[in-house]
Amino acid sequence: MELRHLRYFVVVAEELHFGRAAARLGISQPPLSQQIKALEIELGTQLLERSTRRVDLTEAGRLFLAAARTTLDQAERAAQVASRAQKGELGELSIGMFPSAPLIPVVGQSIRTFRRKFPDVQLRLDESESREQIRALANGREHIAITRSAAAPLLPAGLLARELVRERFVIIMRRDHPLARQRGRLAIAALREEAFVFYGPQMGVTLPGQVMALCRKAGFEPAISQIASANTTFIGLVAAGLGIAVVPEAMARLRHESVIARPALDPGAITSVWVVRRQQDRSPLVSSFVSLLSAAHQPTGEDKPAS
């Protein structure tokens, strides 16, 4: 039994006239009659009572009509699901990202736009540090990773990275801190005598490595007074007067009335944000989200493969 046999029968049952039914279906009457007869033979029951003047449904035909309509409706819904999935309008998209990623305008804007354009897609955002993101992506547990790296990240074979945006490091401090009196950018060297609120092990290695390198290039080792385990902890510890912190601009967008930010002056005080995907992934959901990111901001426009 084929779906077309069900469609033929439903139209005949609605018209109760083979000529009108054939016209609706765009076929000639004899083949339609043959198909209905073949359906009855296959089912082993008569669906229609025919005479020279009229066509009527048998009791079996009336019951079969309801079931045939249900089957056709389900088949149509299934076809729509497949079509929408192919267009990237249905399914699940899993994105690994560092905790402050949604605070970066290009990322936050892309998430909002994707949710508005594809409301039926389940969007799962998983917070993790950069190395774990790359492992999850390579192992197929994530579709996309949004990660930080000073330069193009080192990737396993089969992954591609594209630079999204470059963020300047900023120095956050209490408003009553002596350095807060200075306007404009601050040199990292000005922090030589300061106590630092620094990155804990839960926050990965990228940012602490970059900040440590900036301090050493400026000729000193940072004096770490407190360890932060999350973005909001940084702001709270600085607000409590336990030290200054060097963080990306996105993290400084977490406001506290007692804390201000000053951009770092040093030329190398920049961290890059990258979107990473599997090279052979042809998922329309992945392509749609990456396209949104690229449309929002694309400083390089180049995919960098694993080296």
Secondary structure, DSSP 8 states (H G I E B T S, - for coil): --HHHHHHHHHHHHHS-HHHHHHHHTS-HHHHHHHHHHHHHHHTS--EEE-SS-EEE-HHHHHHHHHHHHHHHHHHHHHHHHHHHHTTSSEEEEEEE-TTGGGSHHHHHHHHHHHHH-TTEEEEEEE--HHHHHHHHHTTS-SEEEEEESSS----TTEEEEEEEEEEEEEEEETTSGGGGS-S-B-GGGGTT-EEEEE-GGG-SHHHHHHHHHHHHTT---EEEEEESSHHHHHHHHHTTS-BEEEEHHHHTS--TTEEEEEB-STT-EEEEEEEEETT---HHHHHHHHHHHHH--SS--EEE--
